Amino acid sequence: MRETLEIRTDHKYVEVAERIETLIEKKVLKVGDKLLSVRALSKEQGISLSTAFQAYYFLESKGLIEARPQSGYYVKFSREYTRDLPKTSEPFDDATPVSVDDMINSVYVDLNAEKILNFSTGAPAVELLPTAKLNKAVMHVLRDSKTSCLHYEHIQGNVLLRKQIARQAFNWGGAPSEDDIIVTAGTVEALSLCVKAITKPGDAIAIESPTYFAIFQVMESHGLKVVEIPTNPLTGIDLDYLEKAIPRFDIKACLFVNNFNNPLGSCMPDENKKRLVDMLAKKEIPLIEDDIYGELYFGKTRPKTCKTYDKKGLVLHCASFSKSLAPGYRIGWTIPGRFKEKILRLKRMHTVSTNTLTQAAVANFLSNGRFELHLRHLRKALHTQSLRYIQAVSDLFPEDACVTRPQGGFTLWIEMNAKINAFKLHKRALKHNIGIAPGQIFSSQGKFENCFRISYGQPWSSRIEQGLSTLGKLMKDYK
Amino acid sequence: MRETLEIRTDHKYVEVAERIETLIEKKVLKVGDKLLSVRALSKEQGISLSTAFQAYYFLESKGLIEARPQSGYYVKFSREYTRDLPKTSEPFDDATPVSVDDMINSVYVDLNAEKILNFSTGAPAVELLPTAKLNKAVMHVLRDSKTSCLHYEHIQGNVLLRKQIARQAFNWGGAPSEDDIIVTAGTVEALSLCVKAITKPGDAIAIESPTYFAIFQVMESHGLKVVEIPTNPLTGIDLDYLEKAIPRFDIKACLFVNNFNNPLGSCMPDENKKRLVDMLAKKEIPLIEDDIYGELYFGKTRPKTCKTYDKKGLVLHCASFSKSLAPGYRIGWTIPGRFKEKILRLKRMHTVSTNTLTQAAVANFLSNGRFELHLRHLRKALHTQSLRYIQAVSDLFPEDACVTRPQGGFTLWIEMNAKINAFKLHKRALKHNIGIAPGQIFSSQGKFENCFRISYGQPWSSRIEQGLSTLGKLMKDYK
């Protein structure tokens, strides 16, 4: 078993680096400013030379400062100096039956081929996950289980796991009991069961635009019409538009990824969440909330969820450990409020109980208090990677390309010159063994033709730099 | 980790016991006949005293002979002396929308409560499963996997596992390649995806009667009407009835458990399977075949499947390891013929990929050639248990109760006097901490009011004898 690389975040150098970062953000230190020498920093802060060096190295890895040979360290990166944000998506103003394109198959056909540098995979790199400790958890539960985890688990899920999920909910202001939670085979099963529970074929359901294509596929499989709500890359869906769209399209339900929407990385401000919940509660419209990325925040605190403000049991909260801990374990859950009994019945009809062994292993891992520590490392790593990737995009992509500034999660959304077709770009990139997710698959109407999504789940490397450089060239040479 | 109890089936005593069993079956030895003394048997067969004793002990544990104190061994059991078979189910002659009763919830609410002697659980006892070797397989794959099995598996499933499933199919006369197989989260997911792929809401689908209630629930969730086909406790569905029912009810698809139907334990003769496949092929009607119990046969050879005779790709074969190896691992599959692409799409919409770790563990276990040996032990144990339970039912239940003679699987179906309501019996039994599955939940119309199902998955014990005795008393005292 391999140990994962553990970045100690409680070290002195991180603290020093963070204070310098604040100065850069507040523009006390500006791009191009020379920083103190390592020796001077060490003296000024009363820290060792090695700690001072580590602080600079850390800031450099984040793309915030750069070392110039024989000269010293300089401020390099400022949010203000990167590319523009993509625009808020345009309303399409229609409720359309979903027909998911064969494009998705084309993009995901060779997902696991090793030769491909895959920017389209939606999961953090395995080296960012606590493999050794999860393996130990598996062995521990195998040893302790009277049945070696071969028995059928309760349909609602392992009770210890549900207790841990309930405890975790405290972080977003929730206070569910274990009895309010239903464990599922990942978030997609949770979403599918929730959609099935609250809609009937032909109903219109509101979603973000752009949105993760798996969500369209869930809609398609249930015969629903979708209404794509314009979505801002920073603040999420346009609530005023939604309010008018509800009566206009007779919207029966909503499904939103409010925290770090995939692909935009937007985060709906908590006050908007409250307004959204109140607006829907008045009309008795249920809201499915996909919070799969909620724990992967880069700010000081975890954003709240819509469930936090739910008084009527109308919010069906869905999430999983697939993006934060163990993709292949297939453990998700829903906290479906007043729809619990219906969803339990549906689960019995579709997959019955969820995997006994991996449920027990995750419960064991969480009950040892290891999840919080792991999440701190993961957030730090993803934040650093996001900055590094954004910097590279700014350096390597054509000047008119815009890029998002995700506040969490692990996806970047690139808006290119209108003449570039992202699906063609995807085909060309694939010839260079590079995988991207073209914008067309993030809309039911094939919108976002000149956009694409890349994931920064993989730690920075020269192979990635080379890949982004090739992508930039393909865009520049596009005809 | 615990080692499982391994019954060596290649021992001399088993061979001797089997020859005696044949004599009993052929009525050369009749009930009440005295057997040779242990010493005489030892001499006659040229075996040791201990082998002779073991042979008698083995036959005794099967309920075939009994030891009378100071007298010797006597033939006890003969199939002819047990109860009558239940009748072939009556046709209901209608296509009805499914509405699954709250009864199911009532029966399965406390499935895992330890104090309950649960005859309603549909799985073999954990002590019949190769726990230690499966645990080793888990550890092996964790050690060997570059990602510790944390990555998302291919949506179609682990390729090594699919190869093993393809190899296993040889036993029923199939020759699929790994590319024809889709791995699912247990058989219920496979059935649900297949039903979704070949029907639309409102369609009529033919099923057995009685049938496993989870199958009704799948139908209900897809908005289908079911046509219950009369089913013989030995030979399965009435093909003549089905042939007439197809045009009459405009049947669009069939779903049958041909091998050891749950609850009847019936096995459709292979020539009937061929006739069924040919009949449906002419009309281009797809057949979903649930072969989850197929490996648990008590006869000399594995029964064929309908897929064996499928030339047009119209048979969607479904099965799993849940009843034969590892219930909690949630690994099933489908070999869906011409519907493969459609089912892959649906799987992506509903649960995406299946658990990476348990897929790899099962693949490892199978590729070590351990499955066949385990199955031989399991079949032997279940066969012995079936005979023991049938004997006890004959001894302890009222004289007018009929019982099935399963040829595989692990369920018995009891038909009681018409005045006894099985759901009431279930309620009364529960007060004595005994769980049974009342007949009403095996029909969409609440038929089979005077029937119930018990599982003989648990090895014989005095607790089980006591439980069956209590059940018998409740039936005798029923008012």
Chai-1 contact restraints between the chains, C-beta under 6 A:
chainA,res_idxA,chainB,res_idxB,connection_type,confidence,min_distance_angstrom,max_distance_angstrom,comment,restraint_id
A,V126,B,T147,contact,1.0,0.0,6.0,A-B,restraint_1
A,V126,B,L150,contact,1.0,0.0,6.0,A-B,restraint_2
A,L129,B,L150,contact,1.0,0.0,6.0,A-B,restraint_3
A,T131,B,S148,contact,1.0,0.0,6.0,A-B,restraint_4
A,N135,B,L142,contact,1.0,0.0,6.0,A-B,restraint_5
A,N135,B,S148,contact,1.0,0.0,6.0,A-B,restraint_6
A,L142,B,N135,contact,1.0,0.0,6.0,A-B,restraint_7
A,T147,B,V126,contact,1.0,0.0,6.0,A-B,restraint_8
A,S148,B,T131,contact,1.0,0.0,6.0,A-B,restraint_9
A,S148,B,N135,contact,1.0,0.0,6.0,A-B,restraint_10
A,C149,B,G328,contact,1.0,0.0,6.0,A-B,restraint_11
A,L150,B,V126,contact,1.0,0.0,6.0,A-B,restraint_12
A,L150,B,L129,contact,1.0,0.0,6.0,A-B,restraint_13
A,L150,B,A326,contact,1.0,0.0,6.0,A-B,restraint_14
A,L150,B,P327,contact,1.0,0.0,6.0,A-B,restraint_15
A,L150,B,G328,contact,1.0,0.0,6.0,A-B,restraint_16
A,H151,B,G328,contact,1.0,0.0,6.0,A-B,restraint_17
A,Y152,B,P327,contact,1.0,0.0,6.0,A-B,restraint_18
A,Y152,B,G328,contact,1.0,0.0,6.0,A-B,restraint_19
A,A185,B,A185,contact,1.0,0.0,6.0,A-B,restraint_20
A,A185,B,T351,contact,1.0,0.0,6.0,A-B,restraint_21
A,V188,B,V352,contact,1.0,0.0,6.0,A-B,restraint_22
A,E189,B,T351,contact,1.0,0.0,6.0,A-B,restraint_23
A,S192,B,H350,contact,1.0,0.0,6.0,A-B,restraint_24
A,Q217,B,M349,contact,1.0,0.0,6.0,A-B,restraint_25
A,V218,B,M349,contact,1.0,0.0,6.0,A-B,restraint_26
A,S221,B,M349,contact,1.0,0.0,6.0,A-B,restraint_27
A,A326,B,L150,contact,1.0,0.0,6.0,A-B,restraint_28
A,P327,B,L150,contact,1.0,0.0,6.0,A-B,restraint_29
A,P327,B,Y152,contact,1.0,0.0,6.0,A-B,restraint_30
A,G328,B,C149,contact,1.0,0.0,6.0,A-B,restraint_31
A,G328,B,L150,contact,1.0,0.0,6.0,A-B,restraint_32
A,G328,B,H151,contact,1.0,0.0,6.0,A-B,restraint_33
A,G328,B,Y152,contact,1.0,0.0,6.0,A-B,restraint_34
A,G328,B,T356,contact,1.0,0.0,6.0,A-B,restraint_35
A,R330,B,N355,contact,1.0,0.0,6.0,A-B,restraint_36
A,M349,B,Q217,contact,1.0,0.0,6.0,A-B,restraint_37
A,M349,B,V218,contact,1.0,0.0,6.0,A-B,restraint_38
A,M349,B,S221,contact,1.0,0.0,6.0,A-B,restraint_39
A,H350,B,S192,contact,1.0,0.0,6.0,A-B,restraint_40
A,T351,B,A185,contact,1.0,0.0,6.0,A-B,restraint_41
A,T351,B,E189,contact,1.0,0.0,6.0,A-B,restraint_42
A,V352,B,V188,contact,1.0,0.0,6.0,A-B,restraint_43
A,N355,B,R330,contact,1.0,0.0,6.0,A-B,restraint_44
A,N355,B,N355,contact,1.0,0.0,6.0,A-B,restraint_45
A,T356,B,G328,contact,1.0,0.0,6.0,A-B,restraint_46
